[in-house]
Amino acid sequence: MTDHRSPRHRTALAAIAGLALLNPLLIGGSADAKPPKKVDSKVTFTGVDASNVDHVKISGKVKSANKACKKGRTVKLRQLDQSRSAGKDKTNAKGKWTVVFDGNKINPGKFKATVTQKTIRKNGKRIICKSATVTKSITG
């Protein structure tokens, strides 16, 4: 059977086929890339300061066996009884977080803190810091 495509068209097809074979290398992996390492996380409440009702502070900590999974994590705080967001914060290098909100708008009750999943690339390897959630009843 005769190929009726132009030489230019055949060259383009050959280039596309070659790129398809190299695709894992082009996206930063290798042909035998290992799956990312998954690391557990834990989020905790460490304190509540309701001495000023206009600026209620709830604080906590993100814990993980991998130090890189503590820093720069987003923690979202939600008041469950009112189904309202109280706010969010990013953890510091030690995993500490604090959310400040107006206690006139958000009542005491059951609160849920969630640390979101984060993917880290370190030394050519991917680490997935898993999400975690904790709830706590806070009275006024």
PyRosetta script that sets phi, psi and omega in degrees:
from pyrosetta import init, pose_from_sequence

init()
pose = pose_from_sequence("MTDHRSPRHRTALAAIAGLALLNPLLIGGSADAKPPKKVDSKVTFTGVDASNVDHVKISGKVKSANKACKKGRTVKLRQLDQSRSAGKDKTNAKGKWTVVFDGNKINPGKFKATVTQKTIRKNGKRIICKSATVTKSITG")
pose.set_psi(1, 139.3)
pose.set_omega(1, -176.6)
pose.set_phi(2, -94.7)
pose.set_psi(2, 135.3)
pose.set_omega(2, 176.5)
pose.set_phi(3, -87.5)
pose.set_psi(3, 115.5)
pose.set_omega(3, -175.7)
pose.set_phi(4, -92.7)
pose.set_psi(4, 9.4)
pose.set_omega(4, 179.4)
pose.set_phi(5, -80.5)
pose.set_psi(5, 153.9)
pose.set_omega(5, -179.5)
pose.set_phi(6, -71.4)
pose.set_psi(6, 156.4)
pose.set_omega(6, 178.2)
pose.set_phi(7, -58.0)
pose.set_psi(7, -35.0)
pose.set_omega(7, 179.5)
pose.set_phi(8, -65.4)
pose.set_psi(8, -41.4)
pose.set_omega(8, 179.5)
pose.set_phi(9, -65.5)
pose.set_psi(9, -42.1)
pose.set_omega(9, 179.0)
pose.set_phi(10, -64.8)
pose.set_psi(10, -37.6)
pose.set_omega(10, 178.5)
pose.set_phi(11, -64.9)
pose.set_psi(11, -41.8)
pose.set_omega(11, 178.9)
pose.set_phi(12, -63.6)
pose.set_psi(12, -42.4)
pose.set_omega(12, 178.5)
pose.set_phi(13, -63.7)
pose.set_psi(13, -39.8)
pose.set_omega(13, 179.0)
pose.set_phi(14, -65.1)
pose.set_psi(14, -38.8)
pose.set_omega(14, 178.8)
pose.set_phi(15, -65.9)
pose.set_psi(15, -42.0)
pose.set_omega(15, 178.4)
pose.set_phi(16, -64.1)
pose.set_psi(16, -42.3)
pose.set_omega(16, 178.7)
pose.set_phi(17, -62.6)
pose.set_psi(17, -40.5)
pose.set_omega(17, 178.3)
pose.set_phi(18, -63.8)
pose.set_psi(18, -41.8)
pose.set_omega(18, 178.5)
pose.set_phi(19, -65.3)
pose.set_psi(19, -36.2)
pose.set_omega(19, 179.2)
pose.set_phi(20, -62.5)
pose.set_psi(20, -36.8)
pose.set_omega(20, 178.5)
pose.set_phi(21, -70.5)
pose.set_psi(21, -31.5)
pose.set_omega(21, -178.4)
pose.set_phi(22, -89.3)
pose.set_psi(22, -3.5)
pose.set_omega(22, -173.6)
pose.set_phi(23, -46.6)
pose.set_psi(23, -47.2)
pose.set_omega(23, 179.8)
pose.set_phi(24, -59.6)
pose.set_psi(24, -34.1)
pose.set_omega(24, 179.6)
pose.set_phi(25, -72.1)
pose.set_psi(25, -33.3)
pose.set_omega(25, -178.2)
pose.set_phi(26, -71.8)
pose.set_psi(26, -27.1)
pose.set_omega(26, -178.1)
pose.set_phi(27, -96.3)
pose.set_psi(27, 18.4)
pose.set_omega(27, 172.0)
pose.set_phi(28, 90.5)
pose.set_psi(28, 2.7)
pose.set_omega(28, 179.3)
pose.set_phi(29, -106.0)
pose.set_psi(29, -164.5)
pose.set_omega(29, 173.9)
pose.set_phi(30, -128.1)
pose.set_psi(30, 168.1)
pose.set_omega(30, -177.9)
pose.set_phi(31, -60.5)
pose.set_psi(31, -28.1)
pose.set_omega(31, 178.6)
pose.set_phi(32, -117.0)
pose.set_psi(32, 46.9)
pose.set_omega(32, -178.0)
pose.set_phi(33, -61.0)
pose.set_psi(33, 138.5)
pose.set_omega(33, 178.6)
pose.set_phi(34, -84.5)
pose.set_psi(34, 151.5)
pose.set_omega(34, 176.5)
pose.set_phi(35, -66.7)
pose.set_psi(35, 155.2)
pose.set_omega(35, -178.1)
pose.set_phi(36, -66.7)
pose.set_psi(36, 152.2)
pose.set_omega(36, 176.5)
pose.set_phi(37, -80.7)
pose.set_psi(37, 130.9)
pose.set_omega(37, 179.0)
pose.set_phi(38, -102.7)
pose.set_psi(38, 128.1)
pose.set_omega(38, -176.0)
pose.set_phi(39, -118.6)
pose.set_psi(39, 131.5)
pose.set_omega(39, 178.5)
pose.set_phi(40, -69.5)
pose.set_psi(40, 149.6)
pose.set_omega(40, 174.9)
pose.set_phi(41, -128.0)
pose.set_psi(41, 157.2)
pose.set_omega(41, 175.7)
pose.set_phi(42, -138.5)
pose.set_psi(42, 135.6)
pose.set_omega(42, 176.6)
pose.set_phi(43, -114.5)
pose.set_psi(43, 136.4)
pose.set_omega(43, -178.4)
pose.set_phi(44, -130.9)
pose.set_psi(44, 159.7)
pose.set_omega(44, 169.3)
pose.set_phi(45, -95.6)
pose.set_psi(45, 136.2)
pose.set_omega(45, 178.0)
pose.set_phi(46, -118.3)
pose.set_psi(46, -19.0)
pose.set_omega(46, -179.8)
pose.set_phi(47, -171.5)
pose.set_psi(47, 159.2)
pose.set_omega(47, 176.4)
pose.set_phi(48, -136.0)
pose.set_psi(48, 129.5)
pose.set_omega(48, 174.9)
pose.set_phi(49, -123.1)
pose.set_psi(49, 103.3)
pose.set_omega(49, 179.6)
pose.set_phi(50, -110.6)
pose.set_psi(50, 24.0)
pose.set_omega(50, -178.7)
pose.set_phi(51, -66.8)
pose.set_psi(51, -27.0)
pose.set_omega(51, 175.3)
pose.set_phi(52, -118.5)
pose.set_psi(52, 108.6)
pose.set_omega(52, -174.1)
pose.set_phi(53, -62.6)
pose.set_psi(53, -24.2)
pose.set_omega(53, 178.9)
pose.set_phi(54, -75.8)
pose.set_psi(54, -22.5)
pose.set_omega(54, -177.3)
pose.set_phi(55, -136.6)
pose.set_psi(55, 71.7)
pose.set_omega(55, 177.2)
pose.set_phi(56, -74.5)
pose.set_psi(56, 133.8)
pose.set_omega(56, -179.1)
pose.set_phi(57, -117.1)
pose.set_psi(57, 126.3)
pose.set_omega(57, 171.7)
pose.set_phi(58, -118.8)
pose.set_psi(58, 129.2)
pose.set_omega(58, -177.3)
pose.set_phi(59, -125.3)
pose.set_psi(59, 165.0)
pose.set_omega(59, -179.5)
pose.set_phi(60, -167.7)
pose.set_psi(60, -165.7)
pose.set_omega(60, -176.5)
pose.set_phi(61, -147.9)
pose.set_psi(61, 144.1)
pose.set_omega(61, 172.3)
pose.set_phi(62, -102.1)
pose.set_psi(62, 128.2)
pose.set_omega(62, -178.7)
pose.set_phi(63, -116.2)
pose.set_psi(63, 146.2)
pose.set_omega(63, 177.7)
pose.set_phi(64, -162.4)
pose.set_psi(64, 151.6)
pose.set_omega(64, 176.5)
pose.set_phi(65, -68.6)
pose.set_psi(65, -24.3)
pose.set_omega(65, 179.3)
pose.set_phi(66, -100.1)
pose.set_psi(66, 118.4)
pose.set_omega(66, -177.5)
pose.set_phi(67, -55.5)
pose.set_psi(67, -36.3)
pose.set_omega(67, -178.8)
pose.set_phi(68, -65.1)
pose.set_psi(68, -19.9)
pose.set_omega(68, -179.6)
pose.set_phi(69, -86.3)
pose.set_psi(69, 3.5)
pose.set_omega(69, 178.7)
pose.set_phi(70, -97.1)
pose.set_psi(70, -39.7)
pose.set_omega(70, -172.4)
pose.set_phi(71, -82.8)
pose.set_psi(71, 138.4)
pose.set_omega(71, 171.9)
pose.set_phi(72, 71.6)
pose.set_psi(72, 21.9)
pose.set_omega(72, 178.8)
pose.set_phi(73, -87.0)
pose.set_psi(73, 143.0)
pose.set_omega(73, 176.9)
pose.set_phi(74, -88.4)
pose.set_psi(74, 126.6)
pose.set_omega(74, 176.2)
pose.set_phi(75, -115.5)
pose.set_psi(75, 125.6)
pose.set_omega(75, 178.6)
pose.set_phi(76, -108.3)
pose.set_psi(76, 133.3)
pose.set_omega(76, -179.6)
pose.set_phi(77, -113.7)
pose.set_psi(77, 130.5)
pose.set_omega(77, -176.2)
pose.set_phi(78, -131.7)
pose.set_psi(78, 135.4)
pose.set_omega(78, 173.9)
pose.set_phi(79, -89.4)
pose.set_psi(79, 113.9)
pose.set_omega(79, -170.9)
pose.set_phi(80, -76.1)
pose.set_psi(80, -36.0)
pose.set_omega(80, -177.8)
pose.set_phi(81, -63.6)
pose.set_psi(81, -36.7)
pose.set_omega(81, 178.5)
pose.set_phi(82, -95.7)
pose.set_psi(82, -7.6)
pose.set_omega(82, -176.1)
pose.set_phi(83, 53.2)
pose.set_psi(83, 51.3)
pose.set_omega(83, -178.4)
pose.set_phi(84, -128.1)
pose.set_psi(84, 145.8)
pose.set_omega(84, 174.4)
pose.set_phi(85, -77.1)
pose.set_psi(85, 130.4)
pose.set_omega(85, 175.7)
pose.set_phi(86, -91.9)
pose.set_psi(86, -19.0)
pose.set_omega(86, 178.7)
pose.set_phi(87, 141.8)
pose.set_psi(87, -174.9)
pose.set_omega(87, 178.1)
pose.set_phi(88, -148.9)
pose.set_psi(88, 163.1)
pose.set_omega(88, -179.6)
pose.set_phi(89, -151.9)
pose.set_psi(89, 161.2)
pose.set_omega(89, 173.2)
pose.set_phi(90, -103.2)
pose.set_psi(90, 139.7)
pose.set_omega(90, -180.0)
pose.set_phi(91, -73.4)
pose.set_psi(91, 151.8)
pose.set_omega(91, 174.2)
pose.set_phi(92, -86.1)
pose.set_psi(92, -171.8)
pose.set_omega(92, -176.1)
pose.set_phi(93, -61.6)
pose.set_psi(93, -25.5)
pose.set_omega(93, -179.9)
pose.set_phi(94, -93.6)
pose.set_psi(94, 0.9)
pose.set_omega(94, 179.0)
pose.set_phi(95, 88.8)
pose.set_psi(95, 7.0)
pose.set_omega(95, -177.6)
pose.set_phi(96, -81.6)
pose.set_psi(96, 143.2)
pose.set_omega(96, 178.0)
pose.set_phi(97, -139.7)
pose.set_psi(97, 153.4)
pose.set_omega(97, 176.5)
pose.set_phi(98, -144.2)
pose.set_psi(98, 132.0)
pose.set_omega(98, 175.3)
pose.set_phi(99, -115.7)
pose.set_psi(99, 129.5)
pose.set_omega(99, 178.5)
pose.set_phi(100, -113.1)
pose.set_psi(100, 132.8)
pose.set_omega(100, -179.6)
pose.set_phi(101, -146.1)
pose.set_psi(101, 166.5)
pose.set_omega(101, 179.9)
pose.set_phi(102, -82.0)
pose.set_psi(102, 112.5)
pose.set_omega(102, 180.0)
pose.set_phi(103, -69.2)
pose.set_psi(103, -12.4)
pose.set_omega(103, 175.6)
pose.set_phi(104, -75.7)
pose.set_psi(104, -24.4)
pose.set_omega(104, -177.8)
pose.set_phi(105, -100.1)
pose.set_psi(105, -29.0)
pose.set_omega(105, -178.7)
pose.set_phi(106, -119.8)
pose.set_psi(106, 118.9)
pose.set_omega(106, -175.5)
pose.set_phi(107, -80.1)
pose.set_psi(107, 161.1)
pose.set_omega(107, 169.3)
pose.set_phi(108, -60.7)
pose.set_psi(108, 159.9)
pose.set_omega(108, -179.5)
pose.set_phi(109, 155.3)
pose.set_psi(109, -149.9)
pose.set_omega(109, -178.4)
pose.set_phi(110, -90.9)
pose.set_psi(110, 125.2)
pose.set_omega(110, -179.9)
pose.set_phi(111, -115.3)
pose.set_psi(111, 146.4)
pose.set_omega(111, 177.4)
pose.set_phi(112, -123.1)
pose.set_psi(112, 126.0)
pose.set_omega(112, 174.0)
pose.set_phi(113, -106.1)
pose.set_psi(113, 130.3)
pose.set_omega(113, 179.7)
pose.set_phi(114, -126.4)
pose.set_psi(114, 127.3)
pose.set_omega(114, 171.6)
pose.set_phi(115, -99.5)
pose.set_psi(115, 128.1)
pose.set_omega(115, -175.7)
pose.set_phi(116, -80.2)
pose.set_psi(116, 158.3)
pose.set_omega(116, 177.4)
pose.set_phi(117, -66.4)
pose.set_psi(117, 146.9)
pose.set_omega(117, 178.9)
pose.set_phi(118, -139.9)
pose.set_psi(118, 137.0)
pose.set_omega(118, 176.0)
pose.set_phi(119, -106.5)
pose.set_psi(119, 130.2)
pose.set_omega(119, -179.2)
pose.set_phi(120, -118.3)
pose.set_psi(120, 138.2)
pose.set_omega(120, 172.4)
pose.set_phi(121, -109.2)
pose.set_psi(121, 119.6)
pose.set_omega(121, -176.4)
pose.set_phi(122, -138.7)
pose.set_psi(122, 122.5)
pose.set_omega(122, -179.9)
pose.set_phi(123, 54.3)
pose.set_psi(123, 39.5)
pose.set_omega(123, 178.1)
pose.set_phi(124, 78.2)
pose.set_psi(124, 5.6)
pose.set_omega(124, -179.7)
pose.set_phi(125, -115.9)
pose.set_psi(125, 149.1)
pose.set_omega(125, 177.0)
pose.set_phi(126, -99.7)
pose.set_psi(126, 135.1)
pose.set_omega(126, 175.7)
pose.set_phi(127, -122.5)
pose.set_psi(127, 129.1)
pose.set_omega(127, 176.2)
pose.set_phi(128, -105.3)
pose.set_psi(128, 115.6)
pose.set_omega(128, 174.8)
pose.set_phi(129, -87.5)
pose.set_psi(129, 114.1)
pose.set_omega(129, -174.4)
pose.set_phi(130, -68.4)
pose.set_psi(130, 154.3)
pose.set_omega(130, 175.4)
pose.set_phi(131, -76.2)
pose.set_psi(131, 162.7)
pose.set_omega(131, 178.3)
pose.set_phi(132, -153.8)
pose.set_psi(132, 156.2)
pose.set_omega(132, -177.7)
pose.set_phi(133, -139.7)
pose.set_psi(133, 146.5)
pose.set_omega(133, 173.4)
pose.set_phi(134, -144.3)
pose.set_psi(134, 147.8)
pose.set_omega(134, 176.2)
pose.set_phi(135, -121.1)
pose.set_psi(135, 152.5)
pose.set_omega(135, 179.6)
pose.set_phi(136, -153.5)
pose.set_psi(136, 137.7)
pose.set_omega(136, 174.3)
pose.set_phi(137, -85.7)
pose.set_psi(137, 128.1)
pose.set_omega(137, -179.3)
pose.set_phi(138, -121.5)
pose.set_psi(138, 122.4)
pose.set_omega(138, -178.6)
pose.set_phi(139, -99.2)
pose.set_psi(139, 156.4)
pose.set_omega(139, -176.6)
pose.set_phi(140, -85.7)
pose.dump_pdb("model.pdb")
